[in-house]
Amino acid sequence: MGCSRYVITEPEKPHFLTCTVLEWLPRLTRPALVNMLLDCWRYQQANQGLSLYGYVVLKTHLHFVDQAPDLSKCVSGFKSFTARRIIDQLHDHGAGRVLD
């Protein structure tokens, strides 16, 4: 069993989290990409007990306050799922060069 990179010491409390785009490049400027983030949070709210109290999405990063029974699993899933979908979306729309 692998270990989580996200250590949640008080899972019963909300947590303020930040995720950044690699090298702080402005990739979160397209509405379709931001909608992928929102879709993932909606899924986690419906299926993983995520409570999302607030968020802000900026060009290079995002901040959010959330809580879940297994928050480390939610954060890990959120980051890996959305990263994969964003990369695929950029490739599908001929913007793969921005990933170099």
C-alpha positions in Angstrom: 0.0 0.0 0.0 1.4 3.4 -1.0 1.4 6.3 1.4 -0.4 9.6 0.9 1.5 12.8 0.3 -1.3 14.7 2.0 -1.3 14.4 5.7 -4.5 15.5 7.2 -4.1 15.8 11.0 -7.6 16.9 11.9 -10.0 15.4 9.3 -13.1 16.6 11.1 -12.2 20.2 10.4 -12.2 22.2 7.1 -8.9 22.7 5.4 -7.5 25.6 3.3 -5.7 24.2 0.3 -3.8 25.5 -2.7 -3.0 23.8 -6.0 -0.6 25.4 -8.5 0.0 24.8 -12.2 3.5 23.5 -12.9 6.0 26.4 -13.2 3.1 28.8 -12.5 2.1 28.9 -16.2 -1.3 30.6 -16.9 -3.2 27.5 -18.0 -6.5 28.0 -16.1 -7.7 30.8 -18.4 -10.0 28.6 -20.5 -13.6 28.1 -19.3 -13.6 24.5 -20.4 -10.6 23.7 -18.2 -12.1 25.5 -15.2 -15.3 23.5 -15.8 -13.3 20.3 -15.4 -12.3 21.4 -11.9 -15.9 22.2 -11.0 -17.1 18.9 -12.5 -14.6 16.9 -10.4 -15.7 18.8 -7.2 -19.3 18.1 -8.0 -18.6 14.4 -8.4 -16.7 14.3 -5.1 -19.5 16.1 -3.4 -22.1 13.6 -4.7 -19.9 10.4 -4.2 -17.2 11.0 -1.7 -18.7 13.2 1.0 -16.8 16.3 0.0 -18.0 19.6 1.5 -16.6 22.5 -0.5 -17.0 25.7 1.4 -15.4 28.1 -1.1 -12.9 28.4 -3.9 -11.2 30.8 -6.2 -9.6 29.8 -9.5 -6.9 32.1 -10.8 -4.8 31.8 -14.0 -1.9 29.9 -12.3 -3.4 28.4 -9.2 -6.5 27.8 -7.2 -7.4 28.0 -3.5 -10.2 26.1 -1.8 -11.6 25.3 1.6 -13.0 21.8 1.9 -13.6 18.9 4.2 -14.3 15.2 3.6 -14.2 11.9 5.6 -11.0 11.0 3.6 -9.7 14.4 2.6 -6.3 13.1 1.5 -7.9 10.7 -0.9 -10.2 13.4 -2.3 -7.3 15.9 -2.8 -5.1 13.2 -4.4 -8.0 12.1 -6.7 -8.9 15.7 -7.5 -5.3 16.6 -8.6 -4.6 13.5 -10.6 -8.0 13.3 -12.3 -8.2 17.0 -13.3 -4.5 17.1 -14.4 -5.1 14.2 -16.7 -8.2 15.7 -18.2 -6.6 19.1 -18.7 -3.6 17.5 -20.4 -5.9 15.5 -22.7 -8.1 18.5 -23.5 -5.1 20.6 -24.5 -3.8 17.8 -26.7 -7.2 17.3 -28.3 -7.5 20.9 -29.2 -4.1 21.3 -30.7 -2.6 23.1 -27.7 -0.2 20.4 -26.8 2.8 22.7 -27.4 1.9 24.6 -24.2 2.8 21.5 -22.3 6.4 21.4 -23.5 
